[in-house]
Amino acid sequence: MKRPSRSIKAQTLRPQTPKDGGLKHPLRDNRGMAMVLTLSAVALLSLLGVWLVVQSGSTFRIMKSVQRRDTTFNLAEAALQLSWQCLRTVSSEKILLNLEKKKDVTPANEVPYMVENQPLGLGKLTPRITFLDTDVVPGWDMSKFRGYYYLARGQGTQSVPAQKGGDAHSEVMIFVQKVGQIRSR
């Protein structure tokens, strides 16, 4: 058996070209493929970077909003505690100058800690007391107690710079009966 010559072997390993001059298998030539893959990877990483920047900005805004909500709620609770303290320590005669129902009876002139918009920390607080009635609340067995019914409220406000809609507010309230006299049966 005769061995093929080297020239025949070299010819068979080269890609076959059709008669028009183009390559038979165009994907075997990888020139430029690395650049296309690199540009695709850079574009994908750039989009990921832009998305991360947008997400971090919105996360920061959400965090600030939660902090404002907590701050205004804490201010409102502090104002409510001042209203409650006033109802516990100040006599009803000093609070009630007349018995007009559902009227704001906050003794801001008589009690110094009951003034409006007291600055505290990052915001302001406003304690309020509303006189409701002297009648027994329906459904409550309070027949042997004579007292006054109040609505103690606390409002917290924090200014929000450069934001539409104004300041951040929170308000809390409790229903209070201040017993004036206990009747015997």
N, C-alpha and C positions, 0 to 999 in steps of 0.2 A: 504494500500500500504506500502510496506516495503522499508525502506531507504537503499541505498547502503552503504556499509561499507567504511571507510576512506581508506583503503588499495586499494580498487578498484579505487576510485577517484584519488589517487596519481599515480596509474599506468597509467591511461589514459592521464595524463598531461605530462608524460615523452615522449621524442621523440621516435618514433618507430625505432628500428634498424633491418635491414634486417638480414638474416641468416648468411651472410659472415662477420658480425661484424662492417661494416661501417655505418655512419649516413645516414639517409634517405634524409635529407636536409642539404648539406654541407655548404651553405651560412649562416645558422643560427648560426654557430660558428664563432664569430667575432674576435677571438684572432689573433693578428698580423695585422689586417686591419688598425689600427691607425698608425702603423709604415710605412706601404705602402703609406698611404695618406700623412704623414709627409715628407717622402723622395721625393715623387712626388712634393709637394709644395716647398721644398727646391731646387730641381733641376730647377723648373720653375722660381723661384725667382733668382737663380744664373744666368740663361740664360738672364733674364731681366736686371740684373746688368751688365753683360758683354756687352750687346747691348747698354746700356746707356753710358758706358765708351767709346765704339767705336764711338758712335754718338757725344759725347762731343768733342772728339779729332778731328773729321772731321769738326765740326762746328767751332772750334778754327782755323783750317787751312783756312777755307773759310773766316772767319773774318779777318785774317791776310792778305789774298790775296786782299780783298776789301780795306783794309787800305793802302796797297802798291799801288794799282791802283789809289786811291784818292791822295796819296802823290805825285806820279810821274806825275799825271795830273796837280796838282796844281803847281808843279815845272815847268812843260812845259808852263803853262799859265803865270807864272812869267817871264820866259825867253822870251815868245812872247811879253809881255808888255815892256821888255827892248828893244827888236828889234823895236817895234812900237815907243817907246820914241826916239830911235836913229834916226829913219827915220823922225820924226817930228822936231827934234832939230838940227840935223847935216846937213850941206849943201850937196847937191848931188855931188858937186865937190870934197868934202873930201871923200865921199864914193866911187865914181866912178873914178878910176884911168884910166880905159879904158872901152870901151863900148862893151866888149865881152859878148855875150848873154848867159844866163843860167850859169853864173859864180857866185861863192860865193864871195860876196864883203863885208863881215863882217869887219868893221874897228876895229879890236881888238887892233891894235897898237896905233891908234889915240884916241879911246874912251875906258876908263878903265873898264867900266861896260859891255863891249861886249866880254870879254875873255871867252874861253871855260872852261867847268867843274868848274864853281864857286860853292864852297860848300855853301849850305843853308839848315839849319835844318838837316833832316835825309838823304839828297841826294845832287845831283849836278844838276845845270842847265846850258844850253848852248844856248845863243841867236845866231841866224843866219839871214843873209840877202842875198837873191839871186837876182841878177839883171836879169830881164826877157827881156825887150825890150823898145824901145822908140816909136814903132808904136802903133797906136790905136788898141785896142782889138776889134776883129770882133764882131758886134752886139751892141757895145756901141756907143752912139752918143757923142763922145768926140771931135768933129771937131774943137771946138774953144779953146781946152786946149792942151797945149804942156807940156808933162811931161815924167816922167820915171816910169816904171812899175816894181814893186818889189814883191818878195814873202818873207814875214817876217815869220820866224819860231822860235819855241821855243821847246827845248828838255829837258825833265826831266829824271833823272836816279837815281835809288836807289839800292844800293847793297843788295843782298839777301844772307845772310850767309848760307853756307852748303846746297845749293840747286842746282840741275842740271839745266842747261839751262842758267846760268849766271844772270845778273842783270835785274831788272824791268825797262822798258823804256816806255815813252809816248812822243808823238810829236804832236804839233798843229801848224797850219799855216793859214795865211790870205793873200789875194791878195791886194796889196796896189798900188795906183797911187799917186806919189808925183808930184804935179803940179809945173812946173818950170816957166811957162809963160802963160798968158791968152791973146789970140789974139782977136782983135776987128773984127767985121764983115765988 
